[in-house]
C-alpha cells in the first residue's frame, strides 16, 4: 500500500510546480485573478489569510457553535478580505492601489465582525436600524458588487445591479412591473441584514456545504488522486479508437466525483489530456472541446457534484442524497453522450488509439494507490446513510487528512506487517468518529501532525496540508462571491414579488404547450449563461421558472434538474464559455473555436432533460403508466433504452458517421428518429424506433457495399 502525497512548498516558493504540475495551474481557474499569491509580505499575508479562512470554516462546520447568521457574515467578510487582498497583490499596478484594495478588504471583513459583535442588538433593532447599521449595510452591498465584478466580471454585477435598481425605481414602471415602492432603509435592511438578501440561502450553502467540499477536492488532488484517475483512464480506454479523447472523458468523469467545478477540471486534467489528444492527431479546437465538455459534466457527477446540487437540496428542502439519486442516470448519459460523439468523430477522422504496450495497467494503479479511494467511499456512504452534507464533507476531509499525514509515517516503518498494523490501528481510530464524535478524530489528526513534525523526513507533509487549506480557500472565492451577489437577485424577487409576474407569463404560454414552456426555460438558461456562471444562472432561472413548471405538472426536483442541466450547457456557449476559454491556452487555440466544438459534442445531450420532464423515471422519480402496468424497473429500463437510442441517433446526425460516412438523407433519417424518441406523443416512440431500425438497415447495407468495392 503506497500513497504519495504531492509535495508542495510555501507561498513564496515558485519551484513547487516542478514537484506537481497541477499545483502550478490551479490558481488559473479563477477568471478574475492571475496565478499566485503575490510577492513579499502581502503575498504571505494573503496565503495565511486563506489558511485561517479555511480553518475557521472547518471549525464552524465541525462544531456548529456559532449562530448561522454569524457564520454567513464572517464567510462573506473573509471572501471580501481575501478577494480584495489578492486583487491588490496581483492586479494593482502601484503601491497605492495595493493599499487601497487591502483597505477595501479590511472594510469588508469589518462588516462580518460587525454582524458578530452586534448580533443580539441587531435582532432587537429589526425594523428600526440606526445610522451605523445603515452605513455598514450600504458598505457591504457596495463591496459585494465590486468584489463580484473583480472576481466574476461585469455581466453578473450588471444583472444584479438591474435587479437592485428595480427595487429603487420599480414604482415608476408601468403594470405589470410596478411595485409599491420601498425606502432606502428598508432596502438596505432587506439585503444586508437577515436571511433574504446577501446572507440568504446561497451564501448559507456556500459557507456550510460548498466550502467544505471544495477544500475536500483540493486535499484529494494534493494527495495524488489526479494521477490515479489519469492512470486508470489511460489503462481502461487509451488503446481504443480515439483513445486519448476517451481518456479525457473518463478522467474528467472521475474528477467530477471529487470536484464540482468544470473550469477546475479543465485546467487540472486538460494539462495532461489536451496535449495528448493533439499529439494523436486531434485538432486543437476539438481536443479543447472534448475536455471542456467532459469537465462541465463534473457538476452533475455524484457524489460531490457541483455547488448547485447543495443549493438545490437546501432550496427544495430535500436530502442531498435525493438530488444525487436524481442526477445519477443523467450524469451517466451525459458522459455516455460525450463518449459516443468522440467515438463517432474518431471513426470519421480515422483516429486510432494509443499503443497498448505503452499504457499503464489500470488495476495496478488502483492496487498501488487504493487508499486514496477510501475517503471518497466514506463520503458516499455517509451521504447515502442519511448524514448531512456538512457532516459527511467534514468527515471525508478529516479522513483524507489522516491519509496524507499517515502515509510518510507508515513509510518509515520497516516490516510490512508492522505497516499493516499501523494502518489498521489508524483506520480504526479514524473510523471511531461515528461513535465518539469529532473530538477523537481531531485528536488523531493533531497526533499525526505532531508525529510528522518530530521526524525531519515527514515535515514536508505538514506543508502539504497547509497548502491544500490555502488552495481550497482560494478555489472557493469565485463560488462564494457568486453566491453573495446572487442574493441581491433572490432578495429582489422576495421583496417585490416580480417572480409571480414571470411565473404567470410562463403558465399562460404553457397552458396548451408544455414543450414550448420548456424551450423558453432552456433559452433563458442559455442566454443567462452567456454572461454568468452556472450557480447564479440556476438560482435566477429556477426561482423564476421552477414554480411555473410545477404549476404545469412537472415534478419540482425534475424542473430544477432541468434548469441545472441547461445551466451547465450554458457554460459551453459563447461568448462567455468559461470552461472553453480555460482550455484555450492549453490547446493553443481560441476559446470561441473550442466553444463551437463543445456545443457540437454536447448537442445530443440536449434531449436528456426534455425526456426527463416527460418521463420523470429517467431521474428515478415517480413512475407513469408503464410502471403501473409492468412495474417501476421495467419503466426505468424502457425509458433508458429510449433515451440511449435517441441520443445515438442524434449523435449520428450531428457527426455524420456510424460504420462509414452518412449521406444527407441518412442524417435526416437519424435526426427524425432522435426527435421522435424525444416527443411523448401517441405513437412517437414506435415511429422513432422504426425510423432508427430503417436507418440502421439502409446505412448498414450501403456501408457493406462501399467496403466491398473498396480495394
C-alpha positions as CSV (number, residue, x, y, z in Angstrom):
1,X,0.0,0.0,0.0
2,X,1.5,3.3,-1.1
3,X,0.2,6.8,-1.2
4,X,2.5,9.6,-2.4
5,X,1.1,13.0,-1.5
6,X,2.1,15.8,-3.7
7,X,5.0,17.7,-2.3
8,X,4.3,21.4,-2.1
9,X,6.1,24.4,-0.8
10,X,5.1,27.6,0.8
11,X,3.6,30.7,-0.8
12,X,6.9,32.1,-1.9
13,X,8.4,29.0,-3.5
14,X,7.6,29.1,-7.2
15,X,9.5,25.9,-7.9
16,X,6.8,23.7,-6.4
17,X,5.3,23.3,-9.9
18,X,8.3,21.1,-10.6
19,X,7.0,18.7,-8.0
20,X,3.3,18.8,-9.0
21,X,2.4,20.2,-12.4
22,X,-1.2,20.7,-11.4
23,X,-0.2,22.9,-8.5
24,X,1.2,25.5,-10.9
25,X,-2.0,25.8,-12.8
26,X,-4.6,25.5,-10.0
27,X,-4.7,29.3,-9.5
28,X,-5.6,29.9,-13.1
29,X,-9.1,28.6,-12.6
30,X,-10.1,32.0,-11.1
31,X,-11.3,34.1,-14.0
32,X,-10.6,37.4,-12.4
33,X,-7.2,36.8,-10.8
34,X,-3.8,35.9,-12.2
35,X,-2.0,32.9,-10.6
36,X,0.0,33.1,-7.4
37,X,-0.5,34.9,-4.1
38,X,1.7,37.9,-4.6
39,X,5.2,38.8,-3.8
40,X,6.8,39.6,-0.4
41,X,4.9,40.3,2.8
42,X,1.5,40.9,1.1
43,X,1.7,37.6,-0.6
44,X,2.5,35.7,2.6
45,X,-0.3,37.6,4.3
46,X,-2.8,36.6,1.7
47,X,-1.6,33.0,1.8
48,X,-2.0,32.7,5.6
49,X,-5.4,34.6,5.5
50,X,-6.6,31.8,3.2
51,X,-5.4,29.2,5.7
52,X,-7.2,31.0,8.5
53,X,-10.3,31.3,6.4
54,X,-10.3,27.5,5.8
55,X,-9.6,26.7,9.4
56,X,-12.5,29.0,10.5
57,X,-14.9,27.4,8.1
58,X,-13.8,23.9,9.1
59,X,-14.2,24.7,12.8
60,X,-17.6,26.2,12.3
61,X,-18.7,23.1,10.3
62,X,-17.3,20.6,12.7
63,X,-18.6,22.1,15.9
64,X,-21.5,24.4,14.8
65,X,-21.4,26.5,18.0
66,X,-21.9,29.9,16.2
67,X,-25.4,31.1,15.0
68,X,-25.9,30.6,11.3
69,X,-26.2,34.4,10.7
70,X,-22.7,35.0,12.2
71,X,-21.1,32.2,10.1
72,X,-22.7,33.6,6.9
73,X,-21.5,37.1,7.8
74,X,-18.0,36.0,8.6
75,X,-17.9,33.9,5.4
76,X,-18.7,37.0,3.3
77,X,-16.2,39.0,5.3
78,X,-13.4,36.5,4.6
79,X,-14.4,36.4,1.0
80,X,-14.1,40.2,0.7
81,X,-10.9,40.3,2.7
82,X,-9.1,37.6,0.7
83,X,-10.6,38.6,-2.6
84,X,-9.7,42.3,-2.4
85,X,-6.3,41.3,-0.9
86,X,-5.5,39.1,-3.9
87,X,-6.7,41.8,-6.3
88,X,-4.3,44.2,-4.5
89,X,-1.4,41.8,-4.7
90,X,-1.9,40.5,-8.3
91,X,-3.8,43.2,-10.2
92,X,-3.0,46.6,-8.6
93,X,-0.2,48.4,-10.5
94,X,1.1,50.6,-7.8
95,X,1.7,50.5,-4.0
96,X,-1.1,53.0,-3.5
97,X,-3.5,50.7,-5.4
98,X,-2.4,47.7,-3.4
99,X,-3.1,49.6,-0.2
100,X,-6.5,50.8,-1.5
101,X,-7.6,47.2,-2.2
102,X,-6.4,45.9,1.1
103,X,-8.3,48.7,2.8
104,X,-11.4,47.6,0.9
105,X,-10.8,44.0,2.1
106,X,-10.4,45.1,5.7
107,X,-13.6,47.2,5.4
108,X,-15.4,44.2,4.0
109,X,-14.2,42.0,6.8
110,X,-15.3,44.6,9.3
111,X,-18.9,44.1,8.1
112,X,-18.7,40.5,9.2
113,X,-17.2,41.4,12.5
114,X,-20.0,44.0,13.0
115,X,-22.6,41.4,12.5
116,X,-20.9,39.1,15.0
117,X,-20.4,41.8,17.7
118,X,-23.8,43.4,17.2
119,X,-25.7,40.1,16.6
120,X,-28.1,40.3,19.6
121,X,-28.6,44.0,19.3
122,X,-29.3,43.8,15.6
123,X,-32.1,41.2,16.3
124,X,-33.7,43.7,18.7
125,X,-33.3,46.6,16.2
126,X,-35.0,44.7,13.4
127,X,-37.1,47.2,11.5
128,X,-35.5,50.1,13.4
129,X,-31.9,50.1,12.3
130,X,-29.7,53.0,13.4
131,X,-27.4,55.1,11.3
132,X,-24.3,52.9,11.9
133,X,-26.3,49.8,10.8
134,X,-27.3,51.5,7.6
135,X,-23.8,52.7,6.9
136,X,-22.4,49.2,7.4
137,X,-25.2,47.6,5.3
138,X,-24.6,50.1,2.5
139,X,-20.8,49.4,2.6
140,X,-21.5,45.6,2.4
141,X,-23.7,45.9,-0.6
142,X,-21.3,48.1,-2.5
143,X,-18.3,45.9,-1.7
144,X,-20.1,42.7,-2.7
145,X,-20.9,44.3,-6.1
146,X,-17.3,45.4,-6.5
147,X,-15.9,42.1,-5.3
148,X,-18.1,40.2,-7.7
149,X,-17.1,42.4,-10.6
150,X,-13.4,41.9,-9.9
151,X,-13.7,38.1,-9.5
152,X,-16.5,37.2,-11.9
153,X,-16.5,40.0,-14.4
154,X,-19.1,42.6,-15.4
155,X,-22.1,40.5,-16.6
156,X,-23.2,39.1,-13.2
157,X,-22.7,42.5,-11.5
158,X,-24.7,44.3,-14.1
159,X,-27.6,41.7,-13.9
160,X,-27.7,42.0,-10.1
161,X,-27.5,45.8,-10.4
162,X,-30.6,45.8,-12.7
163,X,-32.5,43.9,-10.0
164,X,-31.3,46.3,-7.3
165,X,-32.3,49.3,-9.4
166,X,-35.7,47.7,-9.8
167,X,-36.2,47.9,-6.0
168,X,-35.5,51.6,-6.0
169,X,-37.3,52.6,-9.3
170,X,-39.9,49.9,-9.9
171,X,-42.7,52.1,-8.5
172,X,-42.3,54.3,-11.6
173,X,-42.7,51.5,-14.1
174,X,-46.0,50.6,-15.9
175,X,-48.0,47.5,-15.0
176,X,-47.4,44.6,-14.6
177,X,-43.9,45.6,-13.4
178,X,-44.9,48.3,-11.0
179,X,-44.5,47.8,-7.2
180,X,-45.5,49.9,-4.2
181,X,-42.0,51.4,-3.6
182,X,-39.5,50.9,-0.8
183,X,-37.5,53.3,1.3
184,X,-33.7,53.3,1.3
185,X,-33.5,51.9,4.9
186,X,-36.0,49.1,4.1
187,X,-33.9,48.1,1.0
188,X,-30.6,48.1,2.9
189,X,-32.1,46.1,5.8
190,X,-33.6,43.6,3.4
191,X,-30.3,43.0,1.5
192,X,-27.6,43.5,4.1
193,X,-29.3,42.0,7.3
194,X,-31.4,39.0,7.9
195,X,-31.6,36.0,5.5
196,X,-33.4,37.3,2.5
197,X,-30.5,39.1,0.7
198,X,-26.8,38.7,0.6
199,X,-26.9,36.4,3.7
200,X,-29.7,34.3,2.1
201,X,-29.8,30.6,1.2
202,X,-27.0,30.7,-1.5
203,X,-24.4,32.1,0.9
204,X,-25.6,29.7,3.6
205,X,-24.9,26.8,1.3
206,X,-21.6,28.3,0.3
207,X,-20.5,28.6,3.9
208,X,-21.9,25.3,5.1
209,X,-21.5,22.9,2.3
210,X,-19.7,24.2,-0.8
211,X,-16.6,25.4,1.0
212,X,-16.1,22.0,2.7
213,X,-16.3,20.1,-0.5
214,X,-14.0,22.5,-2.4
215,X,-11.3,22.0,0.3
216,X,-12.0,18.2,0.2
217,X,-11.3,18.2,-3.5
218,X,-8.1,20.3,-3.0
219,X,-6.9,17.8,-0.4
220,X,-7.6,14.8,-2.7
221,X,-5.8,16.4,-5.6
222,X,-2.7,17.1,-3.4
223,X,-2.8,13.5,-2.2
224,X,-2.4,12.4,-5.8
225,X,-5.9,11.5,-6.8
226,X,-5.5,13.2,-10.2
227,X,-2.6,10.8,-11.1
228,X,-4.7,7.8,-10.1
229,X,-7.6,8.9,-12.3
230,X,-5.3,9.6,-15.2
231,X,-3.5,6.2,-14.9
232,X,-6.8,4.4,-14.6
233,X,-8.4,6.2,-17.5
234,X,-5.3,5.6,-19.7
235,X,-5.3,1.9,-19.0
236,X,-9.0,1.4,-19.4
237,X,-9.7,3.3,-22.7
238,X,-6.4,4.6,-24.0
239,X,-6.0,1.9,-26.6
240,X,-9.5,2.2,-28.1
241,X,-10.5,4.2,-31.1
242,X,-9.9,7.9,-30.3
243,X,-8.2,6.7,-27.1
244,X,-6.7,10.0,-26.0
245,X,-10.1,11.7,-26.2
246,X,-11.7,8.8,-24.4
247,X,-9.1,9.2,-21.7
248,X,-10.1,12.8,-21.3
249,X,-13.7,11.9,-20.9
250,X,-13.2,9.2,-18.4
251,X,-10.6,11.1,-16.3
252,X,-12.9,14.1,-16.3
253,X,-15.8,11.9,-15.2
254,X,-13.7,10.6,-12.3
255,X,-12.5,14.1,-11.4
256,X,-16.1,15.1,-11.3
257,X,-16.7,12.7,-8.4
258,X,-14.5,14.9,-6.2
259,X,-14.6,18.4,-7.9
260,X,-17.8,20.1,-8.9
261,X,-16.0,22.8,-10.8
262,X,-15.9,22.4,-14.6
263,X,-13.2,25.0,-15.0
264,X,-11.0,23.5,-12.3
265,X,-11.4,20.1,-14.1
266,X,-10.3,21.6,-17.4
267,X,-7.1,23.1,-16.0
268,X,-6.3,20.0,-13.8
269,X,-7.0,17.3,-16.3
270,X,-6.5,19.3,-19.5
271,X,-2.8,19.9,-19.0
272,X,-2.4,16.1,-19.4
273,X,-5.2,15.2,-21.9
274,X,-5.3,18.1,-24.4
275,X,-1.6,17.8,-25.5
276,X,-2.0,14.0,-25.7
277,X,-5.1,14.4,-27.9
278,X,-3.3,16.9,-30.2
279,X,-0.2,14.6,-30.5
280,X,-2.5,11.8,-31.6
281,X,-4.0,13.8,-34.4
282,X,-7.0,15.6,-32.9
283,X,-7.4,19.2,-34.0
284,X,-6.7,21.7,-31.2
285,X,-10.2,23.0,-31.1
286,X,-11.7,19.6,-30.9
287,X,-9.3,18.5,-28.2
288,X,-10.2,21.5,-26.1
289,X,-13.9,20.9,-26.8
290,X,-13.7,17.3,-25.6
291,X,-12.0,18.4,-22.3
292,X,-14.3,21.3,-21.7
293,X,-17.5,19.3,-22.4
294,X,-16.4,16.4,-20.3
295,X,-15.2,18.6,-17.5
296,X,-18.5,20.5,-17.3
297,X,-20.3,17.2,-16.7
298,X,-18.5,17.0,-13.4
299,X,-21.1,19.4,-11.9
300,X,-23.8,16.6,-12.2
301,X,-21.5,13.7,-11.4
302,X,-22.3,12.2,-8.0
303,X,-21.3,12.0,-5.2
304,X,-19.9,15.6,-4.8
305,X,-21.5,17.2,-7.9
306,X,-21.4,21.0,-8.3
307,X,-22.3,23.7,-5.8
308,X,-25.7,23.9,-7.4
309,X,-26.6,20.5,-6.1
310,X,-26.2,21.7,-2.5
311,X,-28.2,24.9,-3.2
312,X,-30.9,22.8,-4.8
313,X,-31.2,20.5,-1.8
314,X,-31.4,23.5,0.5
315,X,-33.9,25.3,-1.7
316,X,-36.2,22.3,-2.1
317,X,-35.7,21.1,1.5
318,X,-34.9,17.6,0.4
319,X,-31.9,15.4,1.4
320,X,-28.8,15.8,-0.6
321,X,-29.0,12.1,-1.4
322,X,-32.3,12.7,-3.2
323,X,-30.6,15.2,-5.5
324,X,-27.7,12.7,-6.1
325,X,-30.3,10.0,-6.9
326,X,-32.0,12.2,-9.5
327,X,-28.6,13.0,-11.1
328,X,-27.2,9.5,-11.4
329,X,-28.8,8.5,-14.7
330,X,-28.5,11.9,-16.4
331,X,-24.8,12.1,-15.4
332,X,-24.1,8.6,-16.9
333,X,-26.0,9.6,-20.0
334,X,-24.1,12.9,-20.3
335,X,-20.7,11.2,-20.3
336,X,-22.1,8.5,-22.5
337,X,-23.0,11.2,-25.0
338,X,-19.5,12.6,-25.0
339,X,-18.0,9.1,-25.3
340,X,-20.3,8.4,-28.2
341,X,-19.6,11.6,-30.0
342,X,-15.9,11.1,-29.6
343,X,-16.1,7.6,-30.9
344,X,-18.0,8.7,-33.9
345,X,-15.7,11.6,-34.7
346,X,-12.7,9.4,-34.2
347,X,-14.1,7.0,-36.8
348,X,-14.9,9.8,-39.2
349,X,-11.3,11.1,-38.9
350,X,-9.7,7.7,-38.8
351,X,-8.0,8.4,-35.4
352,X,-6.6,5.3,-33.7
353,X,-5.9,4.6,-30.0
354,X,-2.6,4.7,-28.2
355,X,-0.2,1.7,-28.3
356,X,-1.4,-0.7,-25.6
357,X,2.2,-1.6,-24.6
358,X,2.9,2.0,-23.5
359,X,-0.2,2.3,-21.3
360,X,-0.3,1.6,-17.5
361,X,-2.3,-1.2,-16.1
362,X,-5.4,0.4,-14.6
363,X,-5.8,-2.2,-11.9
364,X,-2.2,-1.9,-10.9
365,X,-2.8,1.8,-10.4
366,X,-5.8,1.1,-8.2
367,X,-3.8,-1.6,-6.3
368,X,-0.9,0.8,-5.7
369,X,-3.0,3.8,-4.6
370,X,-6.3,2.3,-3.4
371,X,-6.1,4.1,0.0
372,X,-6.9,7.3,-1.9
373,X,-10.4,5.9,-2.7
374,X,-11.2,5.3,1.0
375,X,-12.1,9.0,1.8
376,X,-14.3,9.2,-1.3
377,X,-16.0,5.9,-0.4
378,X,-16.6,7.1,3.2
379,X,-18.1,10.3,1.8
380,X,-20.5,8.3,-0.4
381,X,-21.5,6.1,2.5
382,X,-22.2,9.0,4.8
383,X,-24.2,10.8,2.2
384,X,-26.5,7.9,1.5
385,X,-26.6,6.8,5.1
386,X,-28.6,9.9,5.9
387,X,-25.9,12.1,7.4
388,X,-26.0,15.8,6.5
389,X,-23.6,17.0,3.7
390,X,-21.8,19.2,6.4
391,X,-21.1,16.1,8.5
392,X,-20.2,13.9,5.5
393,X,-17.9,16.5,3.9
394,X,-16.2,17.3,7.2
395,X,-15.5,13.7,8.0
396,X,-14.4,13.0,4.4
397,X,-11.9,15.8,4.7
398,X,-10.7,14.6,8.0
399,X,-10.1,11.1,6.6
400,X,-8.1,12.3,3.7
401,X,-6.1,14.4,6.1
402,X,-5.4,11.3,8.1
403,X,-4.3,9.5,4.9
404,X,-1.9,12.3,3.8
405,X,-0.3,12.6,7.3
406,X,-0.2,8.8,7.9
407,X,1.5,7.9,4.6
408,X,5.0,9.2,5.3
409,X,4.9,7.9,8.9
410,X,4.0,4.4,7.6
411,X,6.8,4.6,5.0
412,X,9.3,4.8,7.9
413,X,8.1,1.5,9.4
414,X,10.3,-1.3,8.1
415,X,8.5,-4.6,8.2
416,X,5.3,-4.9,6.1
417,X,3.4,-6.5,9.0
418,X,4.1,-3.5,11.3
419,X,3.0,-1.1,8.5
420,X,-0.3,-3.0,8.1
421,X,-0.8,-2.9,11.9
422,X,-0.2,0.9,11.8
423,X,-2.7,1.4,9.1
424,X,-5.3,-0.9,10.7
425,X,-4.9,1.0,14.0
426,X,-5.1,4.4,12.3
427,X,-8.1,3.3,10.4
428,X,-10.0,2.1,13.5
429,X,-9.1,5.3,15.3
430,X,-10.3,7.5,12.4
431,X,-13.5,5.5,12.0
432,X,-14.3,5.8,15.6
433,X,-15.8,9.3,14.9
434,X,-19.1,7.6,14.1
435,X,-19.4,6.6,17.8
436,X,-17.3,9.1,19.7
437,X,-17.7,12.2,17.6
438,X,-15.4,14.8,16.0
439,X,-13.2,15.3,19.1
440,X,-11.5,12.0,18.9
441,X,-10.8,12.4,15.2
442,X,-9.4,15.8,15.8
443,X,-7.0,14.3,18.4
444,X,-5.9,11.7,15.9
445,X,-5.1,14.4,13.3
446,X,-3.3,16.5,15.9
447,X,-1.2,13.5,17.0
448,X,-0.3,12.8,13.4
449,X,0.8,16.4,12.9
450,X,3.0,16.3,16.0
451,X,4.5,13.0,14.8
452,X,5.2,14.4,11.4
453,X,6.8,17.5,13.0
454,X,9.2,15.3,15.0
455,X,10.8,13.5,12.1
456,X,12.7,15.5,9.5
457,X,11.6,13.4,6.6
458,X,7.9,13.8,7.3
459,X,7.8,17.5,8.0
460,X,7.0,18.5,4.3
461,X,3.7,16.7,4.7
462,X,2.5,19.4,7.1
463,X,3.3,21.8,4.3
464,X,1.0,19.8,2.0
465,X,-1.9,20.2,4.5
466,X,-1.2,23.9,4.9
467,X,-1.1,24.5,1.1
468,X,-4.2,22.4,0.5
469,X,-6.1,24.5,3.0
470,X,-4.9,27.7,1.3
471,X,-5.7,26.5,-2.2
472,X,-9.1,25.3,-1.1
473,X,-10.0,28.7,0.3
474,X,-8.8,30.3,-2.9
475,X,-10.8,27.9,-5.0
476,X,-13.9,28.8,-3.1
477,X,-13.5,32.6,-3.8
478,X,-15.4,32.8,-7.1
479,X,-18.2,30.4,-5.9
480,X,-18.7,32.3,-2.7
481,X,-18.8,35.7,-4.4
482,X,-21.3,34.4,-6.9
483,X,-23.5,33.2,-4.1
484,X,-23.2,36.5,-2.3
485,X,-24.2,38.7,-5.2
486,X,-26.9,36.4,-6.4
487,X,-28.5,37.1,-3.0
488,X,-29.4,40.5,-4.5
489,X,-31.4,38.8,-7.2
490,X,-33.2,36.5,-4.8
491,X,-33.8,39.4,-2.4
492,X,-35.4,41.4,-5.2
493,X,-37.7,38.5,-6.0
494,X,-38.9,38.1,-2.4
495,X,-39.2,41.9,-1.7
496,X,-41.1,42.9,-4.8
497,X,-42.9,39.7,-5.9
498,X,-41.9,40.2,-9.5
499,X,-41.3,36.5,-9.8
500,X,-45.1,35.9,-9.8
501,X,-45.4,38.0,-13.0
502,X,-42.8,35.9,-14.8
503,X,-44.4,32.7,-13.5
504,X,-47.8,33.8,-14.7
505,X,-46.4,34.5,-18.2
506,X,-44.8,31.1,-18.4
507,X,-48.0,29.4,-17.2
508,X,-50.1,31.3,-19.8
509,X,-47.7,30.2,-22.6
510,X,-47.5,26.6,-21.4
511,X,-51.2,26.0,-20.7
512,X,-51.6,24.3,-24.1
513,X,-47.9,23.5,-24.8
514,X,-45.6,22.3,-22.1
515,X,-42.9,21.8,-24.7
516,X,-42.9,25.5,-25.6
517,X,-42.5,26.4,-21.9
518,X,-39.6,24.1,-21.6
519,X,-38.0,25.6,-24.7
520,X,-38.4,29.1,-23.2
521,X,-36.9,28.0,-19.9
522,X,-34.0,26.4,-21.8
523,X,-33.4,29.6,-23.8
524,X,-33.5,31.6,-20.6
525,X,-30.7,29.4,-19.1
526,X,-28.6,29.6,-22.3
527,X,-29.0,33.3,-22.6
528,X,-28.1,33.9,-19.0
529,X,-25.2,31.5,-19.4
530,X,-23.7,33.8,-21.9
531,X,-22.8,36.2,-19.1
532,X,-22.9,34.4,-15.7
533,X,-21.7,31.1,-14.3
534,X,-23.8,28.0,-13.5
535,X,-24.6,28.9,-9.9
536,X,-26.3,32.3,-10.4
537,X,-27.8,31.0,-13.6
538,X,-29.5,28.2,-11.8
539,X,-30.6,30.3,-8.9
540,X,-32.2,33.0,-11.1
541,X,-33.8,30.7,-13.6
542,X,-35.1,28.2,-11.0
543,X,-36.6,31.0,-8.9
544,X,-38.5,32.2,-11.9
545,X,-39.3,29.1,-14.0
546,X,-39.3,26.4,-11.3
547,X,-42.7,27.3,-9.7
548,X,-44.2,27.8,-13.2
549,X,-43.1,24.4,-14.4
550,X,-44.5,22.9,-11.2
551,X,-47.9,24.5,-12.0
552,X,-47.7,22.8,-15.4
553,X,-47.3,19.4,-13.8
554,X,-43.5,19.0,-13.8
555,X,-42.2,17.5,-10.5
556,X,-40.3,20.2,-8.6
557,X,-37.0,18.2,-8.4
558,X,-37.2,17.4,-12.1
559,X,-37.8,21.0,-13.1
560,X,-34.8,22.2,-11.0
561,X,-32.6,19.5,-12.6
562,X,-33.8,20.6,-16.0
563,X,-32.6,24.2,-15.2
564,X,-29.4,22.8,-13.6
565,X,-28.6,20.7,-16.7
566,X,-29.0,23.6,-19.1
567,X,-27.1,25.9,-16.8
568,X,-24.1,23.5,-17.4
569,X,-24.8,23.6,-21.2
570,X,-24.8,27.4,-21.0
571,X,-21.2,27.3,-19.7
572,X,-20.2,25.9,-23.1
573,X,-22.0,28.5,-25.2
574,X,-20.2,31.7,-26.4
575,X,-19.4,34.4,-25.8
576,X,-18.6,33.6,-22.1
577,X,-17.9,29.9,-22.2
578,X,-15.6,29.8,-19.2
579,X,-14.6,26.1,-19.5
580,X,-13.8,26.6,-23.2
581,X,-11.7,29.7,-22.6
582,X,-9.8,28.0,-19.8
583,X,-8.9,25.2,-22.3
584,X,-7.8,27.8,-24.9
585,X,-4.3,28.4,-23.6
586,X,-3.7,24.7,-23.1
587,X,-4.9,23.8,-26.6
588,X,-3.3,26.9,-28.1
589,X,-6.4,28.0,-30.0
590,X,-9.2,30.4,-29.4
591,X,-11.8,29.7,-26.8
592,X,-14.5,30.6,-29.3
593,X,-13.4,27.8,-31.6
594,X,-13.4,25.4,-28.7
595,X,-16.9,26.5,-27.7
596,X,-18.2,25.7,-31.1
597,X,-16.8,22.2,-30.9
598,X,-18.1,21.8,-27.3
599,X,-21.6,22.7,-28.4
600,X,-21.4,20.1,-31.2
601,X,-20.1,17.5,-28.8
602,X,-22.9,18.2,-26.3
603,X,-25.7,18.5,-28.9
604,X,-27.0,15.0,-28.4
605,X,-27.2,15.7,-24.6
606,X,-29.8,18.4,-25.1
607,X,-32.5,15.7,-25.4
608,X,-31.9,14.2,-22.0
609,X,-33.5,16.9,-19.7
610,X,-36.5,17.1,-22.1
611,X,-37.1,13.4,-21.9
612,X,-36.7,13.5,-18.1
613,X,-39.6,16.0,-17.9
614,X,-41.9,13.8,-19.9
615,X,-40.7,10.6,-18.2
616,X,-39.5,11.5,-14.7
617,X,-38.4,7.9,-14.1
618,X,-35.3,8.8,-16.1
619,X,-34.3,10.7,-12.9
620,X,-35.6,7.8,-10.7
621,X,-38.7,9.8,-9.8
622,X,-42.3,8.6,-9.7
623,X,-43.3,6.2,-12.5
624,X,-46.1,6.6,-15.0
625,X,-48.4,4.3,-16.9
626,X,-45.7,1.7,-17.7
627,X,-44.8,1.4,-14.1
628,X,-48.4,0.8,-13.1
629,X,-48.8,-1.9,-15.8
630,X,-45.4,-3.6,-15.7
631,X,-43.6,-2.3,-12.7
632,X,-41.2,0.5,-12.0
633,X,-38.0,-1.3,-13.0
634,X,-39.5,-2.0,-16.4
635,X,-40.4,1.7,-16.9
636,X,-36.9,2.8,-16.0
637,X,-35.3,0.3,-18.3
638,X,-37.6,1.3,-21.2
639,X,-37.1,5.0,-20.7
640,X,-33.3,4.4,-20.5
641,X,-33.4,2.4,-23.7
642,X,-35.4,5.1,-25.5
643,X,-33.1,7.8,-24.3
644,X,-30.0,5.9,-25.4
645,X,-31.5,5.3,-28.8
646,X,-32.5,8.9,-29.2
647,X,-29.0,10.1,-28.1
648,X,-27.4,7.6,-30.5
649,X,-29.4,8.8,-33.5
650,X,-28.9,12.4,-32.8
651,X,-25.2,12.0,-32.4
652,X,-25.0,10.2,-35.8
653,X,-27.0,13.0,-37.4
654,X,-24.6,15.6,-35.9
655,X,-21.3,13.9,-36.8
656,X,-22.5,12.2,-40.0
657,X,-20.8,8.8,-39.3
658,X,-21.5,5.3,-37.9
659,X,-20.0,2.4,-39.9
660,X,-18.9,4.9,-42.5
661,X,-19.8,8.5,-43.6
662,X,-23.6,9.0,-43.8
663,X,-25.4,10.6,-46.7
664,X,-27.7,13.6,-46.2
665,X,-30.9,11.5,-46.4
666,X,-29.4,9.2,-43.8
667,X,-28.6,12.0,-41.5
668,X,-32.1,13.4,-41.8
669,X,-33.5,10.0,-41.1
670,X,-31.3,9.7,-38.0
671,X,-32.4,13.2,-36.9
672,X,-36.1,12.4,-37.3
673,X,-35.6,9.2,-35.3
674,X,-34.0,11.1,-32.5
675,X,-36.7,13.8,-32.4
676,X,-39.5,11.1,-32.5
677,X,-38.0,9.4,-29.5
678,X,-37.9,12.7,-27.5
679,X,-41.6,13.5,-28.0
680,X,-44.0,12.0,-25.6
681,X,-47.0,11.8,-28.0
682,X,-49.0,8.8,-29.1
683,X,-47.0,6.5,-31.4
684,X,-43.9,8.7,-31.5
685,X,-41.9,6.1,-29.6
686,X,-42.9,3.5,-32.1
687,X,-42.1,5.8,-35.0
688,X,-38.8,6.7,-33.5
689,X,-37.7,3.1,-33.1
690,X,-39.0,2.2,-36.6
691,X,-37.0,5.1,-38.1
692,X,-33.9,4.1,-36.2
693,X,-34.2,0.5,-37.5
694,X,-34.7,1.8,-41.0
695,X,-31.6,4.0,-40.7
696,X,-29.5,1.1,-39.5
697,X,-30.7,-1.2,-42.4
698,X,-30.1,1.4,-45.1
699,X,-26.8,2.7,-43.7
700,X,-25.6,-0.8,-43.0
701,X,-26.3,-2.0,-46.5
702,X,-24.7,0.9,-48.1
703,X,-21.6,0.6,-45.8
704,X,-21.2,-3.0,-46.8
705,X,-21.4,-2.2,-50.5
706,X,-18.8,0.6,-50.1
707,X,-16.4,-1.8,-48.3
708,X,-16.9,-4.4,-50.9
709,X,-15.9,-2.1,-53.8
710,X,-13.0,-0.5,-51.8
711,X,-9.7,-2.3,-52.5
